[in-house]
Amino acid sequence: MRCIKCGLVTHKNKKVQGDFICDECKQHEKTIIALYEEARKIFTEGTEPIEKTEIFELLKNTYFVIQRNPKLTVYSTLVSELFEEFGVRGSEAVDFDELWRRTKSTRNIFKIVQSLEDAEIIKIEYPNKINRIIKPSTILNRFINEAYKPYKTQEQVKIRVTAVLAMYTILHEMYLLAQAKSQAEIYRLFNTHTPKAPWVATMYLWTERINEKPVKKDFTEDEIRRFFAKRCLSPITISNYISALKATSPHSLQQYIENIDKERGNNVKFIVRQELLNYLERIYDERVRELDRA
């Protein structure tokens, strides 16, 4: 049997009604749902500055899971165009067709834009039967006013803020995947463009770190490679992830890894930043307790 979410193949004889979802994905569903609901609440209703929140840090430090994926760069491109249009040019609206032309993507851009609307990043208006107008919604406005516009001349800040909002859009896609219960539902939501790679990557980097006690603060390159390979991520994707994890300079966008130790041979041990683990553990435990009470 093959898991419909991560692609893991199991040869165990299990009596499964409906499509097979592995135990690891069932655990990861809880993490994704908890983190998305936390992010959405903080980004829409929070009183703390967005850049000072823990969820902002987590999304920034895990942005590398989508950064070099050609199937997902369209999300970063769209977010960058939205910041440019509304945060730099100061526009109040942009025509969808113009936005689509700027992305230069073969993907179904309108489906992605509808997903951004569902995530409260933008809103879509239909002035007539032909035109579709894009306007900023609650979350995009907050990002522009609090984190983007005050520093729009500083390129590194723009990159950081764009990365976080792009990662939030993927978190929303993973939230939809977390709630899906069948292959047919997944296909209806994503067609052939499921967010499988970030789903598998965050399963290892988020859920696998905290679903056992004590929390797993470190892992080796061999361990993460095996985990990804068992779920059929491509060799290029795996290599990109490993390279990103090794990029631990103080100026790197990725600060998920605190330190790297050399192991025997060419193997290395990655040590995860403790404050990120503390945050993940707290959010996950709160979610599990909530589900238990329900």
Secondary structure, DSSP 4 states (H G I P E B T S, - for coil): -B-TTT--B--S----SSS---HHHHHHHHHHHHHHHHHHHHHHH--S-GGGSHHHHHHHHTTHHHHT-TTTHHHHHHHHHHIIIIIIS--S-EEHHHHHHHHT-SS-HHHHHHHHHHTTSEEEE-SSSS--EEEE-HHHHHIIIIIIGGGTT-HHHHHHHHHHHHHHHHHHHHHHHHH--SHHHHHHHHTT---HHHHHHHIIIIIHHHSSSS---EEEHHHHHHHHHHTT--HHHHHHHHHHHH---TT-S--SEEEEEE-STT-EEEEE-HHHHHHHHHHHHHHHHHHHH-
